[in-house]
Amino acid sequence: MTATAPGAAPLAPVETGLIPVFVRLKLSLLRNGLRQSSGRRAAYVASAVLALLITALQLLGLILLRGDPHAATVSILLVAVLALGWAVLPLFFPSGDETLDPTRLVMLPLRPRPLVRALLVSSLVGIGPLFTLCLALGAVIAVARGGAAVAVAVAAVPLVLLLCVALARAVAAANIRLLTSRKGRDLAVLSGLVIAVGAQLVNFGVQRIGSSDAGLGELDPAADVVSWIPPASALSAVRTAGEARYGVAAAQLALSVVALVLLLRLWQRSLTRLMTTPDGSTLAAAEPDRTRRGGGLAGLLPSGRTGPVMERTLRYVWRDPKTKAAWVTSLAIGLIVPLFNALQGTGSVYFACFAAGMLGVQMYNQFGQDTSAFWMVAMTIASPRDAYEELRARALALLLVTLPYAVLVTVLTTALLGVWHALPEALGLSFALLGAMLATGAWASARFPYSIPQEGHKNVAPGQAGLAWISLFGGMLGAAALCAPVIALTIWLHASDRGSWSWLLLPVGAGYGAAVTVLGLRLAAPRTAGRLPEILTAVSKG
């Protein structure tokens, strides 16, 4: 019997039959996922019905757009936004599709090229590809004019679909080591930031279009640029072919084809690297020990109890997913609200105080982020003085970020509005509000602590929602009341035509905020030292 090279002959039938195997695997994953629980099944069915309804409506809308002079502009930009969504979705939700992780196939005797083909075809199964197909189909119907355009559309529709799917797979494969790590999973925290910024950008764009005489014509310059970026270039080729510009149409279609080939090659190279190189877990033992203490920020912090507590608080912000999510949300909203209102011409310099307010909220429920590990903190508190130093260090850690951030947002808002004379009073009000929130936050942390579950999306343990509402809203109302003297002084200066003295609000607000913070910490310290067992019980329920 003639000997054959090991693995050469058996691989051929495996490779040729790989596509149906992966399609069945994708269907099995969907089916088995729905069998896990009735709640998950109901959620999937509801989301599928909603997605199909939106798909039908957007398809109908694009068809009705046919004949409108701005149909091409809208269609091209929609395809570009859709492709952007396919590109960023794996970065924020890597666990949304188990087939996005090719490292699960490392132990199988599969070659990258047939694996790419099989994964690409199996990726066409699902609601997302169906939505993309319908959007591409509606877009070409809206812009196609004549037989040449229809002929180009036959190639453009599948090309748009394949480019979107390949883009998502290439991005996921290139970043899968990061996405499956702890730091990579923390990227999901930024999804809320992306959604918030995107919503504000859409709102800003809609308002600008609505107030412009050109209407959708405002988007024409952007569409002209995007029409040369794949996969929007494939759709633009349909329009240019209908205008008898066959050379331009061929160039735009060829650009999309080249982009698809490059994405597939990048995807294949990423798969090869994943299946032939060790991951970080096998190399960790070879890395030299790194000394974390004594360098960087830790070396700049005060000595004694204050420095370690500040460092621990900042590490929570950087490492704990729930704490990081809260900080990222506060930073984003505190910046978006004043700046976007200023850009729209409807803002006020006092909106800059929103940044200080959003970050001041982070002082509330300070012990909840410790969870059951609060017992180690409790063991170090033997007197109200110890409790005061603990609370003071946590407040100082927040101020390291909050003070420069509040100044930055206030300066940017003032610059966009062009009211530099109002900068001192805006800063003074921000500092006074921040001090009041730190004071009430320290007291609320001692009086109304609650647990933050480490698993799931809930930020309050079951049965403690009332405590959370009292802590947050009661504390914010108390902070607003504490700021009343500074607010009253501001109103009096403007009402009595003494606006030239408004610069005094900066030192007054800063001094008042510092004094209120110290007073709040001193009042909260005895209560904290006397309620350590109750606090530990409350924060350990999650």
SELUM-533246 format. One line per field, with one value per residue (C-alpha): residue in three letters; x, y, z. Coordinates in nm, 2 decimals, padded with zeros to 4 digits. Layout:
res: ala ...
px: X ...
py: Y ...
pz: Z ...
This chain:
res: met thr ala thr ala pro gly ala ala pro leu ala pro val glu thr gly leu ile pro val phe val arg leu lys leu ser leu leu arg asn gly leu arg gln ser ser gly arg arg ala ala tyr val ala ser ala val leu ala leu leu ile thr ala leu gln leu leu gly leu ile leu leu arg gly asp pro his ala ala thr val ser ile leu leu val ala val leu ala leu gly trp ala val leu pro leu phe phe pro ser gly asp glu thr leu asp pro thr arg leu val met leu pro leu arg pro arg pro leu val arg ala leu leu val ser ser leu val gly ile gly pro leu phe thr leu cys leu ala leu gly ala val ile ala val ala arg gly gly ala ala val ala val ala val ala ala val pro leu val leu leu leu cys val ala leu ala arg ala val ala ala ala asn ile arg leu leu thr ser arg lys gly arg asp leu ala val leu ser gly leu val ile ala val gly ala gln leu val asn phe gly val gln arg ile gly ser ser asp ala gly leu gly glu leu asp pro ala ala asp val val ser trp ile pro pro ala ser ala leu ser ala val arg thr ala gly glu ala arg tyr gly val ala ala ala gln leu ala leu ser val val ala leu val leu leu leu arg leu trp gln arg ser leu thr arg leu met thr thr pro asp gly ser thr leu ala ala ala glu pro asp arg thr arg arg gly gly gly leu ala gly leu leu pro ser gly arg thr gly pro val met glu arg thr leu arg tyr val trp arg asp pro lys thr lys ala ala trp val thr ser leu ala ile gly leu ile val pro leu phe asn ala leu gln gly thr gly ser val tyr phe ala cys phe ala ala gly met leu gly val gln met tyr asn gln phe gly gln asp thr ser ala phe trp met val ala met thr ile ala ser pro arg asp ala tyr glu glu leu arg ala arg ala leu ala leu leu leu val thr leu pro tyr ala val leu val thr val leu thr thr ala leu leu gly val trp his ala leu pro glu ala leu gly leu ser phe ala leu leu gly ala met leu ala thr gly ala trp ala ser ala arg phe pro tyr ser ile pro gln glu gly his lys asn val ala pro gly gln ala gly leu ala trp ile ser leu phe gly gly met leu gly ala ala ala leu cys ala pro val ile ala leu thr ile trp leu his ala ser asp arg gly ser trp ser trp leu leu leu pro val gly ala gly tyr gly ala ala val thr val leu gly leu arg leu ala ala pro arg thr ala gly arg leu pro glu ile leu thr ala val ser lys gly
px: 00.00 00.14 00.21 00.07 00.18 00.03 -00.28 -00.27 -00.54 -00.79 -00.80 -00.95 -01.30 -01.30 -01.23 -01.49 -01.76 -01.67 -01.93 -02.24 -02.09 -02.04 -02.38 -02.54 -02.31 -02.44 -02.80 -02.73 -02.58 -02.89 -03.12 -02.94 -02.92 -03.30 -03.34 -03.15 -03.45 -03.80 -03.70 -03.41 -03.64 -03.90 -03.64 -03.50 -03.85 -03.94 -03.61 -03.65 -04.00 -03.89 -03.59 -03.80 -04.06 -03.78 -03.63 -03.97 -04.02 -03.68 -03.71 -04.05 -03.91 -03.62 -03.85 -04.08 -03.77 -03.72 -03.75 -03.65 -03.35 -03.17 -03.24 -02.88 -02.74 -02.96 -02.89 -02.52 -02.49 -02.72 -02.49 -02.18 -02.34 -02.44 -02.09 -01.96 -02.20 -02.07 -01.72 -01.76 -02.02 -01.77 -01.55 -01.83 -02.02 -01.77 -01.98 -02.30 -02.20 -02.00 -01.88 -01.69 -01.42 -01.21 -00.98 -01.24 -01.13 -00.76 -00.74 -00.91 -00.71 -00.84 -00.66 -00.72 -00.84 -01.13 -01.20 -01.25 -01.49 -01.69 -01.71 -01.80 -02.10 -02.21 -02.20 -02.48 -02.72 -02.90 -03.12 -02.83 -02.74 -03.10 -03.14 -02.82 -02.95 -03.29 -03.12 -02.89 -03.18 -03.39 -03.10 -03.04 -03.41 -03.40 -03.11 -03.12 -03.21 -03.19 -03.07 -02.70 -02.78 -02.98 -02.70 -02.45 -02.71 -02.71 -02.34 -02.36 -02.62 -02.43 -02.10 -02.24 -02.35 -02.02 -01.82 -02.02 -01.99 -01.62 -01.55 -01.70 -01.51 -01.18 -01.21 -01.31 -01.03 -00.77 -00.87 -01.00 -00.71 -00.79 -01.17 -01.17 -00.95 -01.06 -00.96 -01.13 -01.46 -01.43 -01.48 -01.85 -01.85 -01.79 -02.09 -02.31 -02.07 -02.08 -02.46 -02.49 -02.24 -02.40 -02.75 -02.63 -02.46 -02.78 -02.99 -02.75 -02.75 -03.13 -03.17 -02.92 -03.10 -03.44 -03.33 -03.15 -03.32 -03.12 -03.28 -03.12 -02.89 -02.67 -02.56 -02.46 -02.09 -02.06 -02.22 -01.98 -01.69 -01.84 -01.94 -01.57 -01.55 -01.65 -01.91 -02.09 -01.89 -02.07 -02.40 -02.27 -02.17 -02.53 -02.61 -02.32 -02.41 -02.76 -02.61 -02.41 -02.08 -01.96 -01.59 -01.67 -01.91 -01.65 -01.39 -01.63 -01.74 -01.38 -01.29 -01.54 -01.41 -01.05 -01.17 -01.34 -01.03 -00.81 -01.05 -01.05 -00.67 -00.65 -00.89 -00.70 -00.37 -00.53 -00.66 -00.32 -00.16 -00.42 -00.38 00.00 00.11 00.07 -00.16 -00.07 -00.16 00.13 00.38 00.28 00.53 00.82 00.75 00.96 00.79 00.69 00.70 00.38 00.43 00.65 00.63 00.40 00.10 00.14 00.47 00.31 00.03 00.05 00.19 00.00 -00.35 -00.45 -00.22 -00.31 -00.69 -00.66 -00.47 -00.73 -01.01 -00.85 -00.78 -01.15 -01.22 -00.97 -01.04 -01.38 -01.63 -01.93 -01.73 -01.57 -01.91 -02.04 -01.74 -01.74 -02.11 -02.07 -01.77 -01.95 -02.29 -02.12 -01.93 -02.21 -02.49 -02.33 -02.12 -02.40 -02.64 -02.38 -02.32 -02.69 -02.72 -02.96 -02.71 -02.60 -02.27 -02.44 -02.49 -02.12 -02.22 -02.37 -02.01 -01.94 -02.28 -02.24 -01.90 -02.01 -02.26 -01.97 -01.91 -02.25 -02.24 -01.86 -01.86 -02.09 -01.81 -01.61 -01.88 -01.80 -01.44 -01.54 -01.46 -01.09 -01.16 -01.38 -01.09 -00.88 -01.14 -01.13 -01.24 -01.41 -01.07 -00.99 -01.33 -01.27 -00.93 -01.09 -01.37 -01.13 -00.89 -01.18 -01.30 -00.95 -00.92 -01.24 -01.11 -00.80 -01.03 -01.33 -01.16 -00.96 -01.25 -01.50 -01.26 -01.21 -01.59 -01.65 -01.38 -01.50 -01.86 -01.76 -01.55 -01.83 -02.07 -01.82 -01.91 -01.57 -01.69 -01.91 -01.62 -01.54 -01.90 -01.95 -01.64 -01.74 -02.08 -01.93 -01.69 -01.96 -02.19 -01.90 -01.82 -02.19 -02.22 -01.90 -02.04 -02.38 -02.23 -02.01 -02.31 -02.53 -02.25 -02.27 -02.64 -02.78 -02.52 -02.63 -02.47 -02.37 -02.39 -02.07 -02.26 -02.53 -02.64 -02.81 -02.64 -02.85 -02.90 -03.26 -03.45 -03.22 -03.37 -03.53 -03.20 -03.04 -03.31 -03.30 -02.92 -02.90 -03.20 -03.20 -02.84 -02.87 -03.16 -02.95 -02.66 -02.88 -03.00 -02.64 -02.56 -02.84 -02.62 -02.39 -02.68 -02.85 -02.54 -02.52 -02.88 -02.84 -02.53 -02.71 -03.04 -02.87 -02.66 -02.34 -02.24 -01.89 -01.83 -01.93 -01.56 -01.59 -01.80 -01.49 -01.30 -01.63 -01.76 -01.42 -01.39 -01.75 -01.72 -01.41 -01.57 -01.88 -01.68 -01.48 -01.79 -01.98 -01.68 -01.66 -02.03 -02.02 -01.72 -01.88 -02.18 -01.95 -01.74 -02.06 -02.23 -01.95 -02.15 -02.46 -02.26 -02.09 -02.42 -02.57 -02.29 -02.24 -02.58 -02.47
py: 00.00 00.34 00.56 00.91 01.22 01.24 01.46 01.54 01.31 01.32 01.70 01.73 01.59 01.77 02.11 02.06 01.97 02.24 02.49 02.29 02.17 02.53 02.63 02.35 02.44 02.80 02.68 02.44 02.72 02.93 02.64 02.53 02.89 02.92 02.59 02.73 02.91 03.03 03.39 03.38 03.23 03.50 03.77 03.63 03.60 03.95 04.10 03.90 04.03 04.39 04.35 04.21 04.49 04.75 04.57 04.58 04.95 05.06 04.86 05.02 05.36 05.33 05.21 05.51 05.73 05.63 05.94 06.18 06.40 06.31 05.94 05.86 06.07 05.91 05.55 05.60 05.73 05.46 05.19 05.36 05.38 05.02 04.91 05.11 04.93 04.59 04.70 04.82 04.57 04.29 04.53 04.61 04.28 04.00 03.75 03.82 03.56 03.25 03.19 03.52 03.35 03.14 03.02 02.76 02.59 02.59 02.22 02.11 02.02 02.31 02.53 02.90 02.94 02.69 02.80 03.16 03.04 02.83 03.10 03.36 03.16 03.06 03.43 03.50 03.31 03.54 03.84 04.09 03.96 03.96 04.33 04.42 04.24 04.42 04.76 04.70 04.59 04.89 05.12 05.00 05.02 05.38 05.48 05.24 05.40 05.20 04.86 04.93 05.04 04.72 04.51 04.68 04.64 04.26 04.26 04.55 04.40 04.08 04.28 04.51 04.21 04.03 04.34 04.40 04.05 04.02 04.35 04.23 03.89 04.05 04.30 04.03 03.79 04.07 04.16 03.84 03.80 04.14 04.09 03.77 03.91 04.11 04.44 04.35 04.27 04.61 04.76 04.68 04.96 05.20 05.09 05.32 05.61 05.54 05.52 05.84 06.03 05.88 05.98 06.34 06.36 06.24 06.49 06.77 06.67 06.64 06.99 07.14 06.98 07.09 07.45 07.47 07.58 07.31 07.02 06.69 06.88 06.96 06.59 06.60 06.69 06.41 06.16 06.26 06.17 05.85 05.73 05.63 05.43 05.06 04.93 05.26 05.28 04.97 05.14 05.46 05.25 05.18 05.55 05.64 05.36 05.50 05.84 05.67 05.73 05.37 05.44 05.59 05.31 05.04 05.21 05.23 04.87 04.76 04.95 04.75 04.42 04.51 04.60 04.26 04.07 04.27 04.20 03.83 03.82 04.01 03.77 03.47 03.61 03.67 03.32 03.18 03.38 03.28 02.91 02.90 03.13 03.09 03.32 03.54 03.28 03.05 03.33 03.49 03.27 03.40 03.76 03.93 04.05 04.41 04.62 04.82 05.01 05.31 05.44 05.64 05.79 05.58 05.76 06.10 06.02 06.13 05.90 05.74 05.62 05.87 05.75 05.38 05.46 05.70 05.45 05.18 05.41 05.49 05.12 05.05 05.31 05.16 04.79 04.72 04.69 04.84 05.13 05.20 05.19 05.45 05.68 05.65 05.73 06.03 06.16 06.12 06.28 06.56 06.66 06.59 06.78 07.13 07.11 06.99 07.24 07.51 07.39 07.40 07.75 07.66 07.62 07.83 07.86 07.73 07.39 07.34 07.26 06.94 06.80 06.86 06.72 06.40 06.32 06.43 06.14 05.90 06.00 05.83 05.47 05.47 05.15 04.96 04.93 04.74 04.47 04.20 04.31 04.61 04.40 04.47 04.84 04.81 04.63 04.95 05.19 05.21 05.57 05.86 05.99 05.68 05.70 06.07 05.99 05.71 05.93 06.22 06.00 05.88 06.23 06.34 06.06 06.18 06.54 06.43 06.36 06.58 06.92 06.93 06.78 07.04 07.31 07.17 07.14 07.49 07.64 07.46 07.56 07.92 07.92 07.77 08.03 08.32 08.45 08.46 08.72 08.44 08.19 08.28 08.25 07.93 07.78 07.91 07.75 07.42 07.41 07.49 07.21 06.96 07.04 07.00 06.67 06.53 06.63 06.48 06.18 06.10 06.12 05.91 05.65 05.60 05.62 05.45 05.20 04.93 04.64 04.65 04.30 04.19 03.98 04.08 04.43 04.54 04.81 04.75 04.42 04.30 04.46 04.76 04.98 05.21 05.27 05.36 05.61 05.77 05.79 05.94 06.17 06.27 06.35 06.55 06.75 06.81 06.92 07.17 07.31 07.35 07.54 07.79 08.06 08.07 08.05 08.33 08.55 08.49 08.59 08.90 09.02 09.00 09.14 09.44 09.53 09.43 09.18 09.33 09.18 08.83 08.73 08.71 08.40 08.20 08.24 08.24 07.92 07.74 07.83 07.75 07.41 07.32 07.43 07.23 06.92 06.93 06.98 06.69 06.46 06.54 06.49 06.16 06.02 05.94 05.78 05.57 05.45 05.36 05.17 04.95 04.62 04.76 04.89 04.56 04.37 04.61 04.60 04.22 04.13 04.13
pz: 00.00 -00.10 00.19 00.19 00.37 00.71 00.71 00.34 00.21 00.50 00.50 00.15 00.23 00.56 00.39 00.12 00.37 00.62 00.52 00.59 00.92 01.04 00.92 01.12 01.41 01.41 01.40 01.68 01.89 01.84 01.91 02.23 02.35 02.34 02.53 02.84 02.98 02.90 02.98 02.73 02.47 02.52 02.51 02.18 02.02 02.13 02.00 01.67 01.62 01.69 01.46 01.18 01.22 01.20 00.90 00.72 00.80 00.69 00.37 00.30 00.39 00.14 -00.13 -00.08 -00.09 -00.46 -00.68 -00.40 -00.50 -00.17 -00.19 -00.28 00.00 00.27 00.13 00.11 00.47 00.60 00.46 00.60 00.95 00.92 00.83 01.13 01.36 01.23 01.30 01.66 01.78 01.84 02.04 02.29 02.29 02.22 02.41 02.20 01.95 02.05 01.70 01.71 01.91 01.68 01.96 02.04 01.72 01.79 01.87 01.55 01.24 01.03 00.78 00.78 00.42 00.44 00.79 00.67 00.40 00.64 00.91 00.65 00.52 00.87 00.96 00.71 00.94 01.18 01.22 01.17 00.82 00.73 00.84 00.65 00.34 00.35 00.41 00.11 -00.11 -00.01 -00.07 -00.43 -00.51 -00.39 -00.62 -00.92 -01.25 -01.57 -01.68 -01.61 -01.25 -01.20 -01.33 -01.09 -00.81 -00.85 -00.75 -00.50 -00.27 -00.18 -00.18 00.09 00.30 00.27 00.35 00.67 00.79 00.69 00.87 01.19 01.17 01.09 01.38 01.62 01.51 01.53 01.89 02.03 02.28 02.42 02.41 02.60 02.88 03.18 03.03 02.70 02.88 03.04 02.69 02.72 02.98 02.70 02.50 02.70 02.63 02.25 02.25 02.45 02.22 01.91 02.02 02.09 01.75 01.58 01.78 01.69 01.32 01.31 01.46 01.22 00.92 01.05 01.09 00.75 00.43 00.24 00.45 00.36 00.12 00.42 00.41 00.04 00.10 00.36 00.12 -00.16 00.06 00.21 -00.14 -00.20 00.13 00.11 00.14 00.06 -00.26 -00.38 -00.34 -00.49 -00.80 -00.85 -00.86 -01.09 -01.33 -01.35 -01.44 -01.73 -01.55 -01.61 -01.54 -01.20 -01.12 -01.21 -00.99 -00.69 -00.73 -00.77 -00.46 -00.26 -00.41 -00.32 00.04 00.07 -00.04 00.20 00.49 00.41 00.40 00.73 00.88 00.75 00.89 01.23 01.24 01.15 01.43 01.68 01.60 01.59 01.87 02.25 02.44 02.73 03.00 02.89 02.90 03.23 03.43 03.22 03.28 03.55 03.86 03.85 04.15 04.17 04.49 04.51 04.16 03.94 04.11 04.43 04.50 04.48 04.73 05.09 05.35 05.64 05.60 05.33 05.05 05.06 05.08 04.79 04.58 04.67 04.56 04.23 04.17 04.22 03.95 03.71 03.77 03.91 03.62 03.81 03.95 03.61 03.44 03.68 03.64 03.26 03.24 03.47 03.28 02.95 03.05 03.25 02.93 02.67 02.83 02.87 02.55 02.31 02.45 02.39 02.04 01.97 02.09 02.37 02.66 02.95 03.13 03.44 03.27 03.34 03.70 03.56 03.54 03.91 04.00 03.80 03.95 04.30 04.29 04.30 04.67 04.75 04.88 04.91 05.11 04.87 04.62 04.88 04.91 05.17 05.17 05.38 05.68 05.62 05.62 05.93 06.11 06.07 06.21 06.59 06.64 06.47 06.38 06.18 06.01 05.93 05.77 05.57 05.44 05.38 05.17 04.96 04.90 04.80 04.55 04.39 04.39 04.19 03.90 03.97 04.02 03.69 03.50 03.63 03.54 03.19 03.12 03.25 03.04 02.73 02.78 02.84 02.53 02.31 02.44 02.43 02.78 02.94 03.20 03.35 03.39 03.76 03.88 03.69 03.85 04.19 04.17 04.04 04.34 04.59 04.44 04.44 04.81 04.90 04.72 04.89 05.23 05.18 05.00 05.30 05.54 05.30 05.27 05.65 05.69 05.38 05.25 05.01 04.82 04.46 04.30 04.12 03.87 03.63 03.53 03.85 04.05 04.37 04.55 04.57 04.86 04.88 04.60 04.86 05.03 04.70 04.61 04.95 04.94 04.59 04.57 04.94 04.92 04.60 04.75 05.06 04.84 04.65 04.99 05.11 04.79 04.85 05.00 04.70 04.46 04.65 04.63 04.25 04.20 04.42 04.23 03.90 04.03 04.19 03.88 04.06 03.79 03.78 04.12 04.01 04.00 04.39 04.34 04.25 04.58 04.78 04.60 04.64 05.01 05.08 04.91 05.10 05.44 05.37 05.27 05.59 05.80 05.62 05.67 06.04 06.09 05.90 06.08 06.42 06.25 06.03 06.33 06.53 06.25 06.12 06.17 06.01 05.71 05.67 05.67 05.42 05.17 05.19 05.05 04.69
